[in-house]
Amino acid sequence: IPLRLVGSEMCIRDSHRTLLFLRLNVFTIMKKILIGALLLTGCALPVMACTGISATAKDGGYVQARTIEWGDSYLPSQYVVIPCGHEMISYTPKGMNGAKFRARYGVVGLSIVLKDFVVEGLNEAGLSAGLFYFPHYGNYPVYDAKQNTRTVADLQLVAWMLSQFSTIEEIKAAMQDIRVVSVDTTGASSTVHWRIGDANGRQVVLEFVDGVPCFYENEIGVLTNSPGFPWQMTNLNNYVNLYPGGAEAHQLGGVTIFPFGAGSGFQGIPGDVTPPSRFVRAAFYKATAPQCATAYDAVLQSFHILNNFDIPIGIEHAAGHAPMIPSATQWTSAIDLTNRKVYYRTAYNSNIRCIDMKQIDFSKVKYQAFPLDKELVQPIEEIIVK
């Protein structure tokens, strides 16, 4: 990765400025990783592919689940605990000199590459948010260094939302006071869009159109990547012929034709991994799944549904160029907004792990971040037969 010294014009006069200088150089390296690999979408490299679903249980529990994919290499990911009162600073294209914001609510989030880049999470008020990559669509406001104090990087907007607000309406009002930008000013990196939900089961999608934040009510409870959410909803009309169950046998030119097996009502559902196809598939799988009795059951059901969206390694690469990682789907999460629990599993360890936020005192806990996997090994239970 070619390096350049960000902030080299700064005079390093004391330890604080020395620390800032070092952090900016680390940021430069990580930004080049993101821009040069993670965020590039206009080339043959594999890209982020996210699939999100949601479910409401009979007991009123509301769950939002999603996958996150990166098929080029291992994606460093962490769980992050943000206590009340913790101050954060946003990155800008010029370094770590954007908006400062202090956490009003405790947060548990899942981050990628840097602990600052929380891409999915939940706060103690029951508000959840996650970002989904949105290549070739969406336009942020043009970066203006004079407005750094109200500038928030797109990869930090989830942390900004969850640490500050308890409702979707509060977020909608506050979006008018900030400027969301990419840390990359070359135009090579992807934009993102966001899924935001509350414990009452309401969900909205946030996308930027010509620099303006647009909120869409998400009654279908599904989100993938590009194109935009309104287009994805319209595209569902192309599959009006699909239905659960099996097709009836009938006569065709004097010959009886019949389905070969179960599920023939879904024949024609798209099976590729492009975002429009995943959106259609997720919408039909979610809509036809039976309603679970409890939020816990809905969490497990969500993991099972999202099994269908695991992207096997290799299909995103030319023959012979696939990396040696278990799966392009790096991790899958399910968040119980009602009971304040964050569940996840990874490509390296399919065992489901849980962080119960009700067991955390966010007024006393320290800010912390740890890898999702202690080691990149799948535990296997050996069954001994005597």
C-alpha positions as CSV (number, residue, x, y, z in Angstrom):
1,I,0.0,0.0,0.0
2,P,1.6,3.3,-1.0
3,L,1.9,5.7,1.9
4,R,1.7,9.4,2.3
5,L,2.1,11.5,5.4
6,V,-1.2,13.0,6.3
7,G,-0.8,16.2,8.4
8,S,3.0,16.4,7.6
9,E,2.5,20.2,7.6
10,M,1.7,20.1,11.3
11,C,4.4,21.1,13.7
12,I,4.9,18.3,16.3
13,R,5.4,20.4,19.4
14,D,4.1,18.2,22.1
15,S,2.9,14.7,23.0
16,H,-0.7,15.4,22.1
17,R,0.2,16.6,18.6
18,T,2.6,13.6,18.2
19,L,-0.2,11.3,19.1
20,L,-2.5,13.0,16.6
21,F,0.2,12.8,13.9
22,L,0.6,9.0,14.5
23,R,-3.2,8.5,14.4
24,L,-3.5,10.3,11.2
25,N,-0.9,8.1,9.6
26,V,-2.6,5.0,10.8
27,F,-5.8,6.5,9.4
28,T,-4.1,7.0,6.1
29,I,-3.1,3.4,5.9
30,M,-6.6,2.2,6.8
31,K,-8.2,4.7,4.4
32,K,-6.1,3.3,1.6
33,I,-7.2,-0.2,2.5
34,L,-10.8,0.9,2.4
35,I,-10.5,3.0,-0.7
36,G,-8.2,0.7,-2.6
37,A,-10.0,-2.6,-1.7
38,L,-12.9,-2.5,0.6
39,L,-14.9,0.3,-1.0
40,L,-14.0,0.0,-4.6
41,T,-17.0,-1.0,-6.6
42,G,-16.3,0.0,-10.2
43,C,-13.7,-2.8,-10.9
44,A,-13.4,-6.5,-11.0
45,L,-12.6,-6.7,-7.3
46,P,-15.3,-8.3,-5.0
47,V,-17.3,-5.8,-3.1
48,M,-19.3,-5.5,0.1
49,A,-22.7,-7.3,-0.3
50,C,-25.1,-7.0,2.6
51,T,-28.5,-8.6,3.0
52,G,-30.9,-7.4,5.8
53,I,-34.2,-8.8,7.0
54,S,-36.4,-8.3,10.0
55,A,-39.1,-10.2,12.0
56,T,-41.8,-9.5,14.5
57,A,-42.6,-12.3,16.9
58,K,-46.0,-13.1,18.5
59,D,-44.8,-11.8,21.8
60,G,-44.1,-8.4,20.2
61,G,-40.3,-8.9,20.0
62,Y,-38.7,-7.2,17.0
63,V,-35.5,-8.5,15.4
64,Q,-33.3,-7.0,12.7
65,A,-30.7,-9.3,11.1
66,R,-28.1,-8.9,8.3
67,T,-25.1,-10.4,6.6
68,I,-21.9,-8.6,5.7
69,E,-19.7,-9.8,2.9
70,W,-16.2,-9.1,1.7
71,G,-14.8,-11.7,-0.6
72,D,-11.2,-10.5,-1.0
73,S,-9.6,-11.4,2.3
74,Y,-10.2,-11.6,6.0
75,L,-12.2,-8.5,7.1
76,P,-11.0,-7.3,10.6
77,S,-14.2,-7.0,12.7
78,Q,-14.8,-6.2,16.3
79,Y,-17.6,-5.8,18.8
80,V,-17.5,-2.3,20.3
81,V,-19.0,-1.1,23.6
82,I,-19.6,2.6,23.8
83,P,-20.4,3.9,27.3
84,C,-22.5,6.9,28.2
85,G,-20.4,10.1,28.2
86,H,-17.8,8.8,25.8
87,E,-16.7,11.4,23.3
88,M,-16.1,10.6,19.7
89,I,-14.5,12.6,16.8
90,S,-15.4,12.1,13.2
91,Y,-12.9,11.6,10.4
92,T,-12.9,13.9,7.4
93,P,-10.9,13.7,4.2
94,K,-8.3,15.7,6.0
95,G,-8.0,13.6,9.1
96,M,-9.6,13.2,12.5
97,N,-10.9,16.7,12.7
98,G,-14.7,16.5,12.1
99,A,-17.7,16.8,14.4
100,K,-17.3,15.9,18.1
101,F,-20.2,14.1,19.8
102,R,-20.7,12.6,23.2
103,A,-22.7,9.5,23.8
104,R,-26.1,10.1,25.5
105,Y,-26.9,6.4,25.2
106,G,-24.8,3.3,25.7
107,V,-24.2,1.3,22.5
108,V,-23.1,-2.1,21.4
109,G,-21.9,-2.2,17.8
110,L,-20.1,-4.4,15.3
111,S,-17.3,-2.6,13.4
112,I,-15.1,-3.3,10.4
113,V,-11.4,-2.4,9.9
114,L,-11.4,0.3,12.6
115,K,-13.3,0.2,15.8
116,D,-14.6,3.7,14.9
117,F,-16.4,2.3,11.9
118,V,-19.5,0.7,13.5
119,V,-21.6,-0.8,10.7
120,E,-24.3,-2.4,12.8
121,G,-25.5,-1.8,16.3
122,L,-28.1,-1.2,19.0
123,N,-28.4,1.4,21.8
124,E,-29.9,1.0,25.3
125,A,-33.0,2.8,24.2
126,G,-33.8,0.1,21.7
127,L,-32.8,2.0,18.5
128,S,-30.8,0.0,15.9
129,A,-29.0,1.1,12.8
130,G,-26.7,-0.4,10.2
131,L,-25.0,0.7,7.0
132,F,-25.2,-1.1,3.7
133,Y,-22.9,-0.4,0.7
134,F,-24.6,1.5,-2.1
135,P,-22.3,1.6,-5.1
136,H,-23.0,3.9,-8.0
137,Y,-26.0,5.5,-6.3
138,G,-26.5,8.3,-3.8
139,N,-24.7,11.6,-3.5
140,Y,-23.4,13.1,-0.3
141,P,-23.0,16.9,0.3
142,V,-19.7,18.2,-1.2
143,Y,-17.0,18.2,1.5
144,D,-16.3,21.7,2.9
145,A,-13.4,22.0,5.3
146,K,-15.0,25.2,6.7
147,Q,-17.8,23.0,8.1
148,N,-15.7,20.4,9.8
149,T,-17.4,20.9,13.1
150,R,-20.7,19.6,11.7
151,T,-19.1,17.0,9.4
152,V,-19.7,13.2,10.1
153,A,-18.0,10.5,8.0
154,D,-20.5,8.1,6.4
155,L,-18.7,5.1,8.1
156,Q,-19.3,6.8,11.5
157,L,-22.9,7.8,11.1
158,V,-24.2,4.6,12.8
159,A,-22.2,5.4,15.9
160,W,-23.4,9.0,15.7
161,M,-27.0,8.0,15.5
162,L,-27.0,5.3,18.1
163,S,-25.0,7.3,20.7
164,Q,-27.1,10.4,20.3
165,F,-30.8,9.5,19.8
166,S,-33.6,7.2,21.0
167,T,-36.1,7.5,18.1
168,I,-36.2,7.6,14.3
169,E,-37.8,11.1,14.4
170,E,-35.0,12.5,16.5
171,I,-32.5,11.3,13.8
172,K,-34.6,12.7,11.0
173,A,-34.6,16.1,12.7
174,A,-30.9,16.1,13.6
175,M,-29.8,15.1,10.0
176,Q,-30.5,18.7,9.0
177,D,-27.7,19.9,11.4
178,I,-24.8,17.7,10.0
179,R,-23.0,17.1,6.7
180,V,-22.3,13.5,5.9
181,V,-19.3,12.9,3.7
182,S,-17.0,10.2,2.5
183,V,-13.4,10.2,3.8
184,D,-12.4,9.7,0.2
185,T,-12.5,12.8,-2.1
186,T,-11.4,11.1,-5.2
187,G,-14.8,9.7,-6.0
188,A,-13.5,6.1,-6.2
189,S,-15.2,4.9,-3.0
190,S,-18.8,3.8,-2.7
191,T,-21.5,5.6,-0.9
192,V,-23.6,3.8,1.7
193,H,-27.3,3.8,2.8
194,W,-28.7,3.0,6.2
195,R,-31.3,0.9,7.8
196,I,-32.7,2.3,11.1
197,G,-35.3,0.6,13.3
198,D,-36.9,1.0,16.7
199,A,-38.2,-1.5,19.2
200,N,-41.8,-0.8,18.1
201,G,-41.0,-2.5,14.8
202,R,-40.8,0.7,12.6
203,Q,-38.0,0.7,10.1
204,V,-36.8,3.3,7.7
205,V,-34.1,3.5,5.0
206,L,-31.9,6.6,4.7
207,E,-30.4,7.4,1.3
208,F,-28.7,10.6,0.1
209,V,-30.1,12.0,-3.2
210,D,-28.3,15.0,-4.6
211,G,-26.8,15.7,-1.2
212,V,-30.2,15.6,0.6
213,P,-31.1,12.9,3.2
214,C,-34.2,11.0,2.1
215,F,-36.0,8.7,4.5
216,Y,-38.2,5.8,3.2
217,E,-40.6,3.8,5.3
218,N,-39.5,0.2,5.0
219,E,-42.6,-1.8,5.4
220,I,-41.2,-4.9,3.6
221,G,-38.4,-5.0,6.2
222,V,-35.7,-5.9,3.7
223,L,-32.6,-4.1,2.5
224,T,-29.6,-5.0,0.2
225,N,-27.4,-2.7,-1.8
226,S,-27.9,-0.9,-5.2
227,P,-30.1,0.4,-6.8
228,G,-32.0,2.6,-4.5
229,F,-34.8,1.4,-2.2
230,P,-37.7,2.8,-4.2
231,W,-36.4,0.9,-7.3
232,Q,-36.0,-2.3,-5.3
233,M,-39.6,-2.1,-4.2
234,T,-40.9,-1.5,-7.7
235,N,-38.8,-4.4,-9.0
236,L,-40.8,-6.8,-6.7
237,N,-43.6,-6.4,-9.2
238,N,-41.6,-8.4,-11.7
239,Y,-42.2,-11.5,-9.5
240,V,-45.9,-11.2,-8.9
241,N,-46.2,-14.8,-10.2
242,L,-44.4,-16.3,-7.2
243,Y,-46.2,-17.9,-4.3
244,P,-45.5,-20.3,-1.5
245,G,-46.4,-24.0,-1.9
246,G,-46.5,-26.1,-5.0
247,A,-47.9,-25.6,-8.5
248,E,-50.8,-27.7,-9.5
249,A,-50.4,-30.4,-12.2
250,H,-52.3,-29.6,-15.4
251,Q,-52.8,-30.6,-19.0
252,L,-50.6,-29.2,-21.7
253,G,-51.5,-30.4,-25.2
254,G,-52.9,-33.6,-23.9
255,V,-49.9,-34.3,-21.6
256,T,-50.0,-34.0,-17.9
257,I,-47.2,-31.8,-16.5
258,F,-46.4,-31.6,-12.8
259,P,-43.8,-30.2,-10.4
260,F,-40.8,-32.3,-9.7
261,G,-40.8,-31.5,-6.0
262,A,-41.9,-29.1,-3.2
263,G,-41.6,-25.3,-3.5
264,S,-42.5,-25.1,-7.2
265,G,-44.5,-21.9,-6.6
266,F,-41.2,-20.1,-6.1
267,Q,-39.8,-21.4,-9.5
268,G,-38.3,-18.4,-11.2
269,I,-37.1,-16.7,-8.1
270,P,-33.6,-15.2,-8.8
271,G,-30.8,-17.2,-7.4
272,D,-27.8,-15.1,-8.1
273,V,-26.0,-12.9,-5.6
274,T,-26.6,-9.5,-7.1
275,P,-28.3,-7.0,-4.8
276,P,-31.7,-6.9,-6.8
277,S,-31.9,-10.7,-6.7
278,R,-31.0,-10.9,-3.1
279,F,-33.6,-8.3,-2.3
280,V,-36.3,-10.3,-4.1
281,R,-35.3,-13.5,-2.5
282,A,-35.1,-12.0,1.0
283,A,-38.5,-10.4,0.6
284,F,-40.2,-13.6,-0.3
285,Y,-38.4,-15.8,2.2
286,K,-39.1,-13.3,5.0
287,A,-42.8,-12.8,4.0
288,T,-43.6,-16.5,3.8
289,A,-41.8,-17.6,7.0
290,P,-44.2,-18.5,9.8
291,Q,-44.4,-16.0,12.7
292,C,-42.3,-17.1,15.6
293,A,-43.7,-17.2,19.1
294,T,-40.8,-15.3,20.8
295,A,-38.1,-12.9,19.9
296,Y,-35.5,-15.6,20.6
297,D,-37.2,-17.9,18.1
298,A,-37.2,-15.0,15.6
299,V,-33.5,-14.6,16.1
300,L,-32.8,-18.2,15.3
301,Q,-35.2,-18.1,12.4
302,S,-33.4,-15.1,11.0
303,F,-30.1,-16.9,11.1
304,H,-31.6,-19.8,9.2
305,I,-33.1,-17.5,6.5
306,L,-29.8,-15.7,6.1
307,N,-28.1,-19.1,5.6
308,N,-29.5,-18.8,2.1
309,F,-27.5,-15.6,1.5
310,D,-24.0,-16.9,2.5
311,I,-21.8,-16.2,-0.5
312,P,-19.4,-19.0,-1.2
313,I,-15.9,-18.0,-1.8
314,G,-14.9,-18.1,-5.5
315,I,-17.9,-16.9,-7.4
316,E,-16.8,-13.3,-7.2
317,H,-13.4,-14.0,-8.7
318,A,-11.9,-15.2,-12.0
319,A,-11.0,-18.9,-11.9
320,G,-8.0,-19.6,-9.8
321,H,-7.9,-16.2,-8.1
322,A,-10.1,-16.8,-5.0
323,P,-8.5,-16.2,-1.6
324,M,-8.3,-18.9,1.0
325,I,-11.0,-17.8,3.4
326,P,-14.0,-19.8,4.5
327,S,-16.7,-17.6,3.0
328,A,-17.3,-14.2,1.4
329,T,-20.0,-13.8,4.1
330,Q,-17.7,-12.7,6.9
331,W,-20.3,-12.4,9.6
332,T,-24.0,-12.5,10.3
333,S,-25.8,-10.7,13.1
334,A,-29.3,-10.7,14.6
335,I,-30.3,-7.9,16.9
336,D,-33.2,-8.2,19.3
337,L,-34.3,-4.6,19.7
338,T,-37.0,-5.5,22.3
339,N,-34.8,-7.4,24.7
340,R,-31.6,-5.5,23.9
341,K,-29.5,-8.4,22.8
342,V,-26.9,-8.5,20.0
343,Y,-26.2,-11.9,18.4
344,Y,-23.6,-12.8,15.8
345,R,-21.7,-15.6,14.2
346,T,-18.8,-15.5,11.8
347,A,-17.3,-17.4,8.8
348,Y,-14.7,-18.8,11.1
349,N,-17.0,-19.8,14.0
350,S,-20.6,-20.5,13.2
351,N,-21.5,-20.8,16.9
352,I,-23.9,-18.0,17.8
353,R,-22.7,-15.6,20.4
354,C,-24.7,-13.0,22.4
355,I,-24.1,-9.7,24.1
356,D,-26.9,-8.9,26.6
357,M,-27.0,-5.2,26.9
358,K,-29.2,-5.4,30.0
359,Q,-26.2,-6.9,31.8
360,I,-24.1,-3.8,31.0
361,D,-24.0,-0.7,33.2
362,F,-23.3,1.9,30.6
363,S,-22.6,4.6,33.2
364,K,-19.6,2.6,34.5
365,V,-18.4,0.3,31.7
366,K,-15.3,1.5,29.8
367,Y,-15.1,2.0,26.1
368,Q,-13.8,-1.3,24.6
369,A,-13.4,-3.2,21.4
370,F,-12.5,-6.8,20.8
371,P,-12.3,-9.1,17.8
372,L,-15.4,-11.0,16.9
373,D,-13.4,-14.2,17.1
374,K,-10.7,-14.9,19.7
375,E,-9.1,-17.2,17.2
376,L,-10.0,-18.0,13.6
377,V,-11.0,-21.6,14.3
378,Q,-14.3,-23.3,14.1
379,P,-15.0,-25.2,17.4
380,I,-16.1,-28.8,16.7
381,E,-17.7,-30.9,19.3
382,E,-16.5,-34.4,19.2
383,I,-19.1,-37.1,19.9
384,I,-17.5,-40.2,21.5
385,V,-19.4,-43.4,20.9
386,K,-18.7,-46.2,23.4
